């Protein structure tokens, strides 16, 4: 391994490859252990492999770090990562902490950490430098403190090892993560730290993250927020997800939050709560794209280009008689976006309806909706009331959330064997050499780590 100095914040999200060049996963953090006098030693990396499972990879298995990628040469234990006593996650626990300079020149905040190969045999990595920012000296809101590099020996931490200071730097580090990955990252943090980071996220970002979390964590985070903030976050959630979350709360708290929400958003949520959770009405999204029969292909394509539109909702457009807000006038049919692409921009959508697609009623069972989507290879199915008025659509992601176990996002340990077989099968199908595995004891494998 050639000598390197790498900044940890830049490692977040880097792809890990096996010797054959096949992708193994992505780096989510770096794990270190403190020593008496020497700088903290790097134990390994926390890597996210397919299935959003986070596992430990010994630093001894790394052969190259650079150019936004990491090459490894050994086994990775697919057992879900669990932090051990004395281990510290650099990104999750060190960034944002306060340090003081031993020469008495003041305090600073850790913004990044450099790790470097140590020793003549270059078989060990350790923290070599800290990138820190001193407090700003100007009252101007645009002013920032001076940034400097500091050796580990030049500073002293002002808090207990492993204790996090501020969520600001962690949020900045994971700013590029999609909501599902950020939710998975937060679930790996200690509860207190998870609540701290969640509290610092913007309302819309937190809403997206909550939609990707198990119900227990959703309720816990919402309980840590004040009523006004919680209502603002619920306003930014998809109505069906907000309804599912409010249904888990005590009735009194749920009603309080509904009263504080924006009236239109609250009305949508109340409407969904009126249906049983295992019916089309309980699963549906009440905000599909709805147009008149006279709308053109050009208008339809413009509507599905909206950046904030979920892909499943953009797969088809609903055509109804007025009014065009659920419950609409009589439902006429759906037009799939692929069909729109085959016709000129001026073509009326009323002439392109899918004549073979029948809507379901709001009381149709979730099992029947699942069968319809699977049988006809659909991404969404329209939902109508007893008067054939459109009230919403059930999308494939709504059905998947219903069909999967309630704790599917948590990756419980009893799923380890399933994940291992899936990972091995994926490696075989791509023609790569087997890389991921367990040793006979189920412990971490790697040079000198256990």
N, C-alpha and C positions, 0 to 999 in steps of 0.2 A: 504494500500500500504506500503510495507516494505521500510525502508530507503535505498536509493541508491545514488551512485555518478556515473554518466555516462558521457563519453566523446562524444561530439556531432559528431565528424568526424566518429566515429565508428557506429553511428546510421544510417548513410547514407546507404540506401539499405536494412535495416532491415525489415523483414516482420511483418505486423500488422495482428493480428488474432482477431476474435470475441470470445465471451465466449464459443461457441461450438467448437472452434478450427478450424474454417474455415477461409481461407485467405481473408483479406480485401484489402490489397494493400502493398505498400512499402514506407518507410520514405524517403523523399527527402531533408528535412531541418527542422530546429527548429526555431520557431518564438518567439522573446523576445521583451519586452518594457523596456525602460530605466526609472529609478526612480531618484529622487533628490540625495539621499545619499546611499540608499541600492543598492546592486547589481541588475542588470536587472532581471526582472521577466519573467519566461517562460509562454507564452500565450498558445501555442499549437504546434502541428506538422503539417507540410505540407506533405500530404500523396498522393501518386499516386495510384489511383484505376484503375481497368480495363478500357481500352480505352485510357490510358495514360493521363487521366484527373487528375489534381492536385487539391485537396480539403483541407479544413482546418479541423483539428481534435483538439478539446479542450484538453488541458493537464488534465483537470478534468475528462475526460473520460478514462484515462489510469489507469489500475489497476496493471500493472506489466511491468517493463522494465528489460531485462536481457537475457543472453545467445543468443544474436543475434535475439531476437524477442520481440514484444510488444503485450500485451493483452489489449483490450479495452472493456468497458462494456456499451457504450451508442451509441447514434445516431451520424452519420456523415453527415453533409450537403453536398450533391453532387453538389451544385453550384460551379462553377469554382473559385478557390482561387484568390482573389485580395488583394494585400497588402494595408493596411490602414496606414494613417499617424501615425508616432511614432513607427511603428512596424519595427523590424530589423531582417533579416534572418541571422542566425549565419554562416552557411556555405557559402552562397553567398556573404555576406557583411562584416563579421567580420574577418574570417580567412585571414591572409596575411596583416592585418592592423598593423600599428606601434603604440607602446605604449612606454611611458617613465616611469622610476621608480621614485616614489615621493621622495625617499631618495637621488636622484641625481646620482645614479650609472650608468646611461646611458639609451639607448633605446633597444628595442627588437621587434620581430615580432611575432604576435599571430599565433601559429601553430595548436592549438586545444583549445576547451573550455569545461570545466566540468560543468554539471548542477547537482543540488542536491536538494532533498526534504528539505523544510524549515518548521520550526514551530513545535509545539508539536502535532498538529493534522495531520501533514504530508499531508496537502491538497494543498500545494503550492510548485512549483519548481522555482529555481532561479540559476543564474550563481554563482558557488562557487569558482572556480579557473580557471586560464588561464595557458596553457602550452605554453611557449614562448621561442624563441631562440635569444640569444644575437648576435651581429655582430661578425664575425670571426676575430681573432687577428693575424692569420698567412697568408702570401701571397700565400701559397700553394693552388693549385686548388682543392686538396682533403680535405682541412681543412674545418671544420664546426664550427659555433659558439656554445657556451655552451647553453644547454637547462636547464630551471628552471621552477618550478611551482611558480605562484604568485597569491596571493589573489587579488580580484577586488580592494580592498582599497589600495593596494600597488603600483598600476600603474595608469597612467593617459593617456588617448588617445591623440595622437598628431594630430588627424584630427577630423572633425565634425562627430558626431554620425551618423552611417549609411553609411558613405562614405567608399568605398572600396579602398584599397591600391594597391595590386598586384593580378594578375590573377593566379600566380604560384600555390598558395596553393589550390585555387578552382579547378584547373585542376588536381592536385594530388589527391584531395578528390574524384573526379569523374572519376578517371583513369580506373576503372573497369566497368563503364557503357558501354553498347553497343551503337552504333551510334544513333539509334532511341531515346533511353532514354536521351542521352547527348544532342541531338538536342532539345528535349522537355524541358530539363532543361534550356538550353540557351534561349529558347523562353520566359521563365518566368522571365528572368532577365531584368532590365532596359536596354534600347537600348545601352547606352554608355558602360555599363558593359558587355553586350553581345558582342559588337565589340571588347572590350579589351580582353576578354577571347578567342574569335575566333582568334584574332591576335597572341595569344601565343601558339595555338595548332600547332602541326607538320603538314606538308603539307598533308600527307596521312590521318591523323586523321580528319583534317578539311574537306578534300574531302568527307570522309565518312559521316560526320555530315551534310554537305551541301546537300547531296543526300536525306536526310531525312527532309529537311526544306521546307516550302512554298516558292514559287517563289519570293515573295516580300522581304523576309528576305535573300534569296540567293543573290539577286541583291544588297541589302544593304551591306551585308558583303563583297561581291566581290568589291564593289565600295570603301570600306575602305582600301583595300589592294593596294599596288603598282602593276603596270602592271606585273613586273617580278614575284612577289610572286603569283599574281592571275593566271598567266599562269602555274606556277608550280603546283598549287592546281588543276587546270583544267586537267593537265596531269595525276593526280592520280584518277580522277573521272572516272566512267564508261562512255564510249563514248556517249551513248544515254542520260545520265543525263547531261553531259557537253554540248551536243548539245542543249538540252532543255534550259539550263541556258544561253548559248550564244545567243539563239534566243530571249531572253528577254532584251538583252542589245542593246543600240544604235548601228547601223550597223558599224560605224567607230570604236567604242571601241571593238566590237566583232572581227573585222578583225585584229586590233592591237594585241589582245590576241592570235588569231590563228597564227599570224606570230611569236609570241614568244614561242609558244608551241613546243614540240618535233614534228618533221615532221610526224612521223607515227601516233601519236595521233591526230594531226591536220587534217591529211588526213581522218581518220575515222570520225571525227566530221563534216568535210565539206561534206563527203559522206552522212551522215545522214541528214544534213541540206538541202540537195537537194530534199528531199521528204517532202510531206505535213505532218503535225503533226498528222493528223487523219487517217493515212494509216499504213499498216504493215511496210513499209519502215521507217516511222517516229517513230514508236514504237520500232523497233527491236534493238537488241544488235549485233554489227558486230564482236563479239569475241567468237563464240561458240567453242566447242572442235571439231576439224576436223581431221579425219584420213583416211587412204586408206582402201580398202576392204581387204587387206592382213594383216592388224593389228590384233593382237590377243586380246582375252578377258583380258589376264594379262596386256597388254599394255593399254587397255581402262580403266581398273580399276585403274591403276596407275595414269592416267591422271585426273580422277575425284576425286582422293584423295587430290589434291592440296589444301592447306590451304586457299589460296586467292580466290578460285573459289566460286562464288555464288551458293547456293544450287539448284536453278532452272536451272542453266546452267549445273550442274553436273548430272541432271536427265537423260540425253540422250546424245549420241555421234553422230555426223553427219559423214556420209561416202560419199566421193566424189572421182572423178577422179582428178589427179593433174592438176593445182597447188592446194595447200591446204590452201591458204590464200584467203579470200573473195575479189573479186568474184572468186570462185574456178572453177575447171573443173566441168563437169556435175554432178549434185547432184544424188546420188544413193539411199539414204534413211537414216533413223535414227535407232539407237539401244538403247533401254531403259536399264538403269543400272540394273533393276531388272531381265531382261532377261539374262544379262551377268552373274549374280550370279548363274544362273541355269546350266551353261555350264563349261566345263573344261578350264583351263587357256590357252591351246594351240588352242582353237577353233577360227577360223577366223571370224571377225566381219561381213564380207561380206555375210556370210551365216545366219546371225541373224537379218537381216533388218525387220523392221515393214512394211509389205506389204500393210497394210490398211491405212497408214498415208500419206495423200497427202499434199505437200507443198502449201503455198499460194504465190501469186505474191506480189512484193513490193508495188503495187498500190491497193491491197485489202483493203477495208475499215476497220477501227478499230472495227466497230460494227460486221462485219462478222468474224474477227479474234476472237472476244470475244465469238461469238456463237459457233465457231469451238472448242475452248478450253473447253467451258462448255459442249457441246454436247458429246464430246469424252473423257472427264475427263483427259485432257492433262495438263501437266505442261509447255510445250513449243511447238511451231510449227515452222518448217523451212520456210524461205522466199527465193524465187528464183527470178531471173530476167527473161527477155523474152527468154533467151537462156538456161534456166533451170540450171543456175549456182547458187550455194548457195551464198547469200549475207549477211545472218544473221539469227537469230532466235528471235521470239517474245516470251517472257516468261510471266508467269502468273502475276508476280509483275509489269511488264510493262503495262499490261492491267488494273490491279487494279489502278495504278496511273492515267491512262487515265479515267477510269469510275468514280472514286471518285471525289467529288467536289474539286475545286482548293484549298479551305481553310480547307480541312478535318483535317490537322495537327494542326490547330489553336484552335479547340474545341470552337467555338463561343457560346455565352450564349444562343442563341436560340435553341441549341441542348440539353439544360439541361434536359428537360422533357424526351427526347429520352434516354439520358444516365441513368436517374433515373429509367425508366421502364426496361431498359436493365439490370441494376444492380439488381433490384428487381427480375427480372425473373431468373437471374443467381443464386441468393440466393435460390430461390424456387427450382430450378432444382437440386441443390446440397444438398437440405434438411436442410440448415442452417436456423437459425432464422433471420428475417429481422433486418438488422443492419443499413443500409444506408438510410437516409431520410432527408427531409426538415421539418422545423417547419412551422407554418402557415404564418409567416412573411417573410420566405425565408432567415432569418438571421442565423448566426452561432449559433449552439446549444451547450451548455456545461456549466459546473459549473462556473458561474460568468463571462462568456465571451459572447460578443454580436457582 
